[in-house]
């Protein structure tokens, strides 16, 4: 795991958030679980994993800038929209939303304010 030294005033909370995001980035994506069989379209798995990693990078950059909850939600919406080019089934969409919930936990964002549901159900 990387050590971050870029935080203003060596803010421990910010460093913890960044470390959690880095751990998410390092973790394998679209792995088969009890209620998830893995990405439906194996051909796009690498690209979709890369989209998640790029999103984590954007969230990591924003952590040091003390983004507001609304700014985080806007970033989440924009990043989720990048997946719209792929014909994702419901299970893959749910997996991606679950991954964004992990990002939310890492940055201590309590609610997506409907962003995840709107994307999941294509409102």
Secondary structure, DSSP 8 states (H G I E B T S, - for coil): ------SGGG-HHHHHHHHHHHHHHHS-SS--BTTB---S-GGGHHHHHHHHHHHHHHHHHHHTTT--HHHHHHHHHHHHHGGGGS---HHHHHHHHHHHHHHHHHHT----TTHHHHHHTT-
